[in-house]
Amino acid sequence: MRLSSTRLLTLFSFFLTSWLIYRIHDVSARDPTSFFFDPRRGYAPAYSHLRRHQALDYIASANITPAQGAIKASTQKQKICVGIPSVARQGAGYLREAVGSLLEGLGTQEREEMYIVVFIPHSDPAVHPAYTEDWLHSLVDYVLTYEVSESEMRHVKDMEDNDGPDYMEKGLYDYRYLLLHCAKQHTPYIAIFEDDVVAMDGWYHRTVSGIREAETLSALKHASREFLYLRLFYTEEFLGWNSEEWSSYLAWSALVFVVPMAALYSVRARYTALKARILTIRTMAIFATMVVSAIVLFFGIGRVTVWPLAPGISLMPKYGCCSQGFVFPRGRALMLTTYFADRHTGAPDVLIEDFANEKGELRWAITPSVVQHIGRKSSKKDDYGDMSKYGMSVAEKIWSFGFERLDWRALREEHDAILELRGDLSLR
């Protein structure tokens, strides 16, 4: 009888573990923090592929019927300045997808509430293929180029020299230049998107809702009148079981192990019959192994799977990456421009985090991300590394895994319902 019970328990645990691993592999394949992560599935574009086609179709339609581009920002209704810096990339171009996806599906009132500016940061803007194309000037409110003095233009040209000493200044210089231009529009909020992104259907109403929620939570829970930014994109890759929190993980794991084992030992000590027939030393050892295996499996499944961020907004003071989409209150944007001028050089996203850490600023992120990074070729000289084990560049690994799980039908229904509620006319 004793051998039969232990063998049965062993077989049961074996089959249960095998079935769980099979199911978990399927569930966690798109979780980069999981032991079961499958790069082929995780990095496969799903919703973003559809969204790119919708964006390009919108641009093509705008080229055929320029009247579609007539609806632009209304000075009476502007709520947000949307800035998109776009550098000419050799052999790659994404600006059509970025602009098209930001505009496709918007309501007339939604479009009137945003001032859209595309910044071509070249001393000769004609080197950017989109600069001379009609669709760009037809659809956006302003195509920004350098409007600087002669001496400042010489500095811009020095920064454009890839091998020159001033090259590392340029990214920060351009980000600051675009922020200052948006600040002149006096919209309460400024959104900066990189040009190699696509936006979800309904990104604008979700962003506005996120801003309102960030304002409310900042005031009610953190006694702050403002926050530094609302992050519109992040990659889950950095939201795993971070080593800085090892002591917390160890404490919880110990608690999960000790409590059931202590309960079993208490029952075993109290009831002699159970001790002799069922709760033998061997059975206890098997149960202990199962508890340890369950703990290991919990961590192996991945933090994003077992402990995902709730839809909506949440604080993200650490591990937020990267600079594909931010919304700044106008006042904080002006503070950043001053900070950038003082620092002079550096990556904008890194310096934004430095500023936040120094000033104790609140940083919010929206879940799921409302934009996806689609760039396969970075505009930054130092964005490439040895990524041979994934067969991709660093730029390609900047990826929102949650974005690809979005259901386009549900998003469209949600957006149409919002437009109907507002009495807004869709631009589809």
ABEGO torsion letter per residue (X at the ends): XAAAAAAAAAAAAAAAAAAAAAAAAAAAAABAABAABBAAAAABBBAAAAAAAAAAAAAAAAAABAAAAABBBBAAABABBBBBBBBBBBGBBAAAAAAAAAABGBBAAAAAABBBBBBBBBABAAABAAAABAAAAAABABBBBBBBBAAAAAAAAAAABAABAAAAAAAAAAAAAAAAAAAAAGBABBBBBBAABBBBBGAAAAAAAAAAAAAAAAAAAAGBABBABBBABBBAAAABBBAAAAAAAAAAAAAAAAAAAAAAAAAAAABAAAAAAABBAAAAAAAAAAAAAAAAAAAAAEAAAABBBBBEBBBBABGBOBAABBBBBAAAAAAAAAAAAAAGBEBAAAAAAAAAAAAGBBBBBBOBBABBBABABBABAAABBBAAAAGBBAAAABBBAAAAABBAAAAAAAAAAAAAAAGBBBAX
